[in-house]
Amino acid sequence: MAGCGGGETTVTETVTAGPSSAEQEAREASEVAGSVNASDVVRTFPPNIVLDGDIAAEKKGSPERALLEWWQAYQFRDSTTLLSLTSEAAVDATGEAELVELVNASGLQGIEILDVSESGNSAVVNVGLLTFTPENPGEPPPREPTNSVPETFAMVSEDGDWKFDQTDYLVTKVEALAN
């Protein structure tokens, strides 16, 4: 190497780092403009679906709010959440695998909370089970219920949280699914 004076040559290269791939993806995603917003999605749900606003309208920590959370988890086939919102006794009596299968295979109609009575660690929630039957086959369901059937659901407080405890309701549904 002529003219280098016989020593070692060190080459230093400066690299300017750009954004990480995650940062780039986040930047690009924020630039995507779409015509669908969450309120549009919610408006397309059938009228029987329990919405977050229905749950939020009930007092935090109340049995009626816990029942609506359980009902919504069932409607959205969220078996993990549903199991966490079901009493240990009801899960044991029904069978965890059977309950998961039930949630994945069937749905629930609409529900309206009528009243609740609490006594210590147990509560009874009186509801109306709502149906939304179209006047003519093939039409979309009406926005207002066409029928309401009274039902009572037991709730139990476990570790300070209200849980669905209507074992016979679940066992009947599981048995019907098996037939």
Residue frames relative to the residue before (quaternion, step in Angstrom):
aa qw qx qy qz dx dy dz
M 1.0000 0.0000 0.0000 0.0000 0.00 0.00 0.00
A 0.2356 -0.8067 0.5308 0.1090 3.53 -0.11 1.27
G 0.8326 0.2316 -0.1868 0.4672 3.49 -1.08 0.85
C 0.5730 0.6049 -0.3942 0.3877 3.64 1.18 0.15
G 0.4706 -0.7070 0.4350 0.2990 3.59 1.22 -0.01
G 0.6011 -0.6334 0.3415 0.3478 3.61 1.16 0.42
G 0.6113 0.5558 -0.3746 0.4208 3.66 1.14 -0.10
E 0.6192 -0.5234 0.4214 0.4063 3.52 -1.33 0.02
T 0.2924 -0.7379 0.5819 0.1771 3.51 -1.14 0.63
T 0.1762 -0.7711 0.6055 0.0879 3.57 -0.89 0.97
V 0.1693 -0.7723 0.6067 0.0824 3.50 -0.84 0.99
T 0.1136 -0.7800 0.6140 0.0410 3.56 -0.79 1.02
E 0.1017 -0.7895 0.6044 0.0322 3.51 -0.83 1.04
T 0.2405 -0.7629 0.5837 0.1397 3.55 -0.86 0.91
V 0.1019 -0.7844 0.6113 0.0243 3.53 -0.75 1.10
T 0.2308 -0.7519 0.6021 0.1373 3.54 -0.83 0.98
A 0.2803 -0.7815 0.5386 0.1437 3.53 -0.53 1.22
G 0.3150 -0.7274 0.5810 0.1847 3.51 -1.02 0.85
P 0.7186 -0.3951 0.2941 0.4909 3.57 -1.18 -0.19
S 0.5601 -0.5786 0.4621 0.3715 3.55 -1.19 0.54
S 0.6577 -0.5099 0.3593 0.4222 3.55 -1.21 0.33
A 0.6343 0.5258 -0.3327 0.4588 3.59 1.05 -0.72
E 0.6508 0.5042 -0.3165 0.4712 3.58 1.00 -0.83
Q 0.6495 0.5181 -0.3153 0.4586 3.57 0.99 -0.85
E 0.6512 0.5130 -0.3137 0.4631 3.57 0.96 -0.88
A 0.6492 0.5091 -0.3173 0.4676 3.58 0.96 -0.85
R 0.6444 0.5174 -0.3240 0.4605 3.60 0.97 -0.84
E 0.6818 0.4814 -0.2916 0.4674 3.58 0.90 -0.91
A 0.6415 0.5267 -0.3279 0.4512 3.58 0.99 -0.78
S 0.6609 0.5108 -0.3199 0.4471 3.58 1.00 -0.74
E 0.6609 0.5051 -0.3039 0.4644 3.57 1.23 -0.39
V 0.5213 0.6324 -0.4199 0.3898 3.58 1.26 -0.20
A 0.1445 -0.7788 0.6066 0.0671 3.52 -0.80 1.01
G 0.0271 -0.8056 0.5918 -0.0117 3.53 -0.78 1.02
S 0.4638 -0.6898 0.4858 0.2703 3.51 -1.25 0.34
V 0.6327 0.5102 -0.3387 0.4740 3.61 1.25 0.10
N 0.0230 -0.7779 0.6271 0.0321 3.55 -0.90 0.89
A 0.7203 -0.4787 0.2866 0.4122 3.55 -1.26 0.42
S 0.6490 0.5204 -0.3437 0.4357 3.60 0.92 -0.76
D 0.6025 0.5384 -0.3611 0.4655 3.61 1.12 -0.59
V 0.6420 0.5229 -0.3204 0.4601 3.57 0.98 -0.84
V 0.6657 0.5083 -0.3052 0.4532 3.59 0.86 -0.96
R 0.6510 0.5233 -0.3263 0.4427 3.61 0.95 -0.79
T 0.6768 0.4905 -0.3089 0.4538 3.61 1.10 -0.48
F 0.4782 0.6455 -0.4568 0.3821 3.61 1.23 -0.13
P 0.5401 -0.5805 0.4796 0.3759 3.56 -1.12 0.56
P 0.6157 -0.6046 0.3597 0.3550 3.60 -1.09 0.62
N 0.6122 0.5775 -0.3587 0.4038 3.62 1.16 -0.28
I 0.5542 0.6418 -0.3868 0.3625 3.62 1.21 -0.33
V 0.3895 -0.6827 0.5714 0.2358 3.56 -1.02 0.93
L 0.1997 -0.7984 0.5632 0.0740 3.56 -0.69 1.14
D 0.6743 -0.4916 0.3631 0.4144 3.56 -1.26 0.38
G 0.6330 0.5403 -0.3275 0.4475 3.59 1.05 -0.73
D 0.6023 0.5427 -0.3530 0.4669 3.59 1.11 -0.65
I 0.6643 0.4950 -0.2913 0.4783 3.56 0.98 -0.88
A 0.6756 0.5116 -0.2917 0.4435 3.58 0.88 -0.97
A 0.6039 0.5742 -0.3558 0.4230 3.59 1.16 -0.52
E 0.6642 0.4685 -0.3022 0.4980 3.60 1.22 -0.36
K 0.6115 -0.5844 0.4022 0.3503 3.55 -1.16 0.68
K 0.5137 -0.6347 0.4840 0.3147 3.57 -0.98 0.92
G 0.8171 0.2475 -0.1952 0.4827 3.54 -1.02 0.84
S 0.5498 0.6168 -0.3987 0.3978 3.58 1.24 0.16
P 0.5954 -0.5757 0.4102 0.3820 3.61 -1.14 0.50
E 0.6431 0.5270 -0.3388 0.4403 3.60 1.00 -0.71
R 0.6313 0.5054 -0.3353 0.4833 3.60 1.04 -0.68
A 0.6462 0.5166 -0.3176 0.4633 3.59 0.97 -0.85
L 0.6324 0.5215 -0.3365 0.4635 3.60 1.01 -0.75
L 0.6652 0.4909 -0.3114 0.4687 3.61 0.92 -0.83
E 0.6206 0.5248 -0.3421 0.4716 3.61 1.05 -0.71
W 0.6401 0.5154 -0.3131 0.4759 3.58 1.01 -0.88
W 0.6623 0.5217 -0.2988 0.4472 3.58 0.90 -1.01
Q 0.6624 0.4994 -0.3030 0.4691 3.58 0.94 -0.89
A 0.6262 0.5282 -0.3416 0.4607 3.61 0.96 -0.81
Y 0.6400 0.5099 -0.3200 0.4775 3.59 0.98 -0.82
Q 0.6797 0.5046 -0.3018 0.4385 3.59 0.82 -0.98
F 0.7314 0.3971 -0.2246 0.5069 3.58 1.08 -0.72
R 0.4366 -0.7324 0.4229 0.3068 3.57 1.34 0.25
D 0.3579 0.7161 -0.4975 0.3339 3.54 1.08 0.86
S 0.1351 -0.8525 0.5010 0.0634 3.56 0.37 1.26
T 0.5930 0.5670 -0.3761 0.4305 3.62 1.05 -0.60
T 0.6862 0.4535 -0.2772 0.4966 3.59 0.86 -0.94
L 0.6323 0.5412 -0.3376 0.4397 3.57 0.94 -0.86
L 0.6553 0.5046 -0.3193 0.4627 3.60 0.90 -0.86
S 0.6711 0.4963 -0.3040 0.4592 3.59 0.98 -0.78
L 0.7110 0.4276 -0.2412 0.5035 3.59 1.24 -0.44
T 0.6068 0.5223 -0.3415 0.4923 3.58 1.34 0.17
S 0.5391 -0.6415 0.4344 0.3305 3.57 -0.94 0.88
E 0.6203 -0.5475 0.4108 0.3831 3.55 -1.20 0.57
A 0.6489 0.5310 -0.3197 0.4413 3.59 0.95 -0.87
A 0.6725 0.4905 -0.3002 0.4659 3.60 0.95 -0.85
V 0.6372 0.5055 -0.3303 0.4790 3.60 1.00 -0.76
D 0.6573 0.5110 -0.3112 0.4583 3.60 0.93 -0.89
A 0.6880 0.4872 -0.2845 0.4565 3.60 0.90 -0.92
T 0.7126 0.4431 -0.2476 0.4843 3.57 1.03 -0.79
G 0.3806 -0.6767 0.5179 0.3593 3.55 0.98 -0.91
E 0.4735 -0.7061 0.4472 0.2779 3.56 -0.68 1.09
A 0.6775 0.4846 -0.3010 0.4642 3.60 0.84 -0.93
E 0.6526 0.5131 -0.3133 0.4611 3.59 1.00 -0.80
L 0.6438 0.5147 -0.3173 0.4690 3.57 1.04 -0.78
V 0.6352 0.5112 -0.3261 0.4784 3.59 0.98 -0.79
E 0.6457 0.5129 -0.3161 0.4691 3.59 0.95 -0.86
L 0.6380 0.5329 -0.3193 0.4550 3.58 0.97 -0.86
V 0.6714 0.5026 -0.2986 0.4555 3.57 0.84 -0.97
N 0.7003 0.4696 -0.2702 0.4648 3.58 0.98 -0.82
A 0.7373 0.4430 -0.2243 0.4580 3.59 1.17 -0.52
S 0.8037 0.2208 -0.1101 0.5415 3.61 1.10 -0.42
G 0.3396 -0.7322 0.5556 0.1998 3.52 -1.29 0.28
L 0.3434 -0.7052 0.5711 0.2422 3.52 -1.33 -0.08
Q 0.4917 -0.6471 0.4995 0.3001 3.52 -1.14 0.68
G 0.6999 -0.4367 0.3475 0.4457 3.53 -1.32 -0.12
I 0.1643 -0.7781 0.6014 0.0770 3.54 -1.25 0.43
E 0.0735 -0.7650 0.6389 0.0352 3.53 -1.15 0.73
I 0.3708 -0.7205 0.5450 0.2154 3.56 -0.82 1.04
L 0.2090 -0.7860 0.5725 0.1036 3.58 -0.84 1.02
D 0.7428 -0.2768 0.1793 0.5827 3.58 0.87 -0.95
V 0.2275 -0.7603 0.5956 0.1240 3.54 -1.31 0.21
S 0.0627 -0.7596 0.6431 0.0741 3.54 -1.18 0.59
E 0.1833 -0.7901 0.5825 0.0533 3.52 -0.88 1.07
S 0.0355 0.7601 -0.6486 0.0160 3.52 -1.21 0.65
G 0.8178 -0.1346 0.0419 0.5579 3.55 -0.18 1.28
N 0.8106 -0.2237 0.1961 0.5044 3.56 -0.76 -1.10
S 0.6849 0.4242 -0.3094 0.5053 3.59 1.16 0.32
A 0.0666 -0.7786 0.6235 0.0219 3.52 -1.24 0.54
V 0.2077 -0.7247 0.6417 0.1408 3.50 -1.30 0.48
V 0.1230 -0.7867 0.6039 0.0369 3.54 -0.79 1.10
N 0.2131 -0.7634 0.6014 0.1004 3.56 -0.70 1.15
V 0.0167 -0.8131 0.5794 -0.0546 3.54 -0.81 1.08
G 0.3168 -0.6521 0.6308 0.2767 3.46 -1.42 0.02
L 0.2483 -0.7375 0.6079 0.1576 3.57 -0.83 0.99
L 0.2281 -0.8379 0.4928 0.0553 3.52 -0.45 1.30
T 0.1123 -0.7521 0.6425 0.0946 3.53 -1.16 0.67
F 0.1845 -0.7644 0.6141 0.0675 3.51 -1.18 0.71
T 0.0481 0.8376 -0.5363 0.0927 3.55 0.27 1.30
P 0.4083 -0.7088 0.5132 0.2599 3.60 -0.75 1.00
E 0.5852 -0.5815 0.4318 0.3646 3.56 -1.16 0.56
N 0.7965 0.1455 -0.0517 0.5845 3.57 1.01 -0.84
P 0.5695 -0.6009 0.4290 0.3611 3.60 -1.01 0.74
G 0.7760 0.3313 -0.2591 0.4701 3.56 -1.03 0.83
E 0.5859 0.5537 -0.3835 0.4507 3.59 1.23 -0.24
P 0.5565 -0.5788 0.4521 0.3886 3.59 -1.17 0.40
P 0.5907 -0.5731 0.4082 0.3950 3.60 -1.11 0.47
P 0.5188 -0.6257 0.4700 0.3441 3.58 -1.07 0.62
R 0.5669 -0.6126 0.4311 0.3427 3.59 -1.17 0.49
E 0.7125 0.3747 -0.2369 0.5440 3.60 1.19 -0.47
P 0.5455 -0.6307 0.4260 0.3509 3.62 -0.99 0.73
T 0.3386 -0.7318 0.5575 0.1975 3.55 -1.16 0.67
N 0.7921 0.0581 -0.0397 0.6063 3.59 1.26 -0.26
S 0.0751 -0.7674 0.6349 0.0493 3.53 -1.25 0.54
V 0.1217 -0.7859 0.6052 0.0355 3.55 -0.81 1.07
P 0.4093 -0.7257 0.4863 0.2633 3.61 -0.72 0.96
E 0.0415 0.7707 -0.6329 0.0614 3.55 -1.10 0.80
T 0.2082 -0.7573 0.6072 0.1202 3.54 -1.21 0.56
F 0.1004 -0.7961 0.5961 0.0283 3.56 -0.92 0.95
A 0.3506 -0.7230 0.5630 0.1933 3.52 -1.02 0.93
M 0.0877 -0.7537 0.6502 0.0381 3.52 -1.13 0.80
V 0.1121 -0.7800 0.6125 0.0622 3.56 -1.14 0.62
S 0.3733 -0.7098 0.5499 0.2334 3.55 -1.08 0.71
E 0.0036 0.7734 -0.6322 0.0477 3.55 -0.76 1.15
D 0.8400 -0.0576 -0.0125 0.5394 3.56 -0.68 1.15
G 0.7330 -0.4571 0.2263 0.4500 3.57 1.01 0.85
D 0.6819 0.4307 -0.2910 0.5146 3.61 1.27 0.02
W 0.4323 -0.6872 0.5204 0.2647 3.56 -1.00 0.85
K 0.0733 -0.7958 0.6011 -0.0049 3.55 -0.96 0.98
F 0.5489 -0.5893 0.4878 0.3369 3.54 -1.23 0.65
D 0.0186 -0.8386 0.5419 -0.0532 3.59 -0.72 1.08
Q 0.4323 0.6984 -0.4646 0.3309 3.60 1.17 0.47
T 0.1751 -0.8500 0.4913 0.0730 3.54 0.46 1.30
D 0.6764 0.5075 -0.3204 0.4271 3.60 0.80 -0.93
Y 0.5952 0.5590 -0.3579 0.4529 3.61 1.10 -0.64
L 0.6986 0.4607 -0.2674 0.4777 3.58 0.91 -0.92
V 0.6529 0.5152 -0.3225 0.4520 3.59 0.89 -0.88
T 0.6327 0.5274 -0.3272 0.4632 3.61 0.98 -0.81
K 0.6702 0.4915 -0.2965 0.4705 3.60 0.94 -0.88
V 0.6419 0.5134 -0.3241 0.4683 3.59 0.99 -0.82
E 0.6574 0.5042 -0.3120 0.4651 3.59 0.93 -0.86
A 0.6450 0.5133 -0.3193 0.4674 3.59 0.99 -0.80
L 0.6345 0.5292 -0.3265 0.4591 3.59 1.04 -0.72
A 0.6613 0.5233 -0.2993 0.4464 3.56 1.05 -0.81
N 0.6901 0.4835 -0.2795 0.4603 3.60 1.15 -0.56
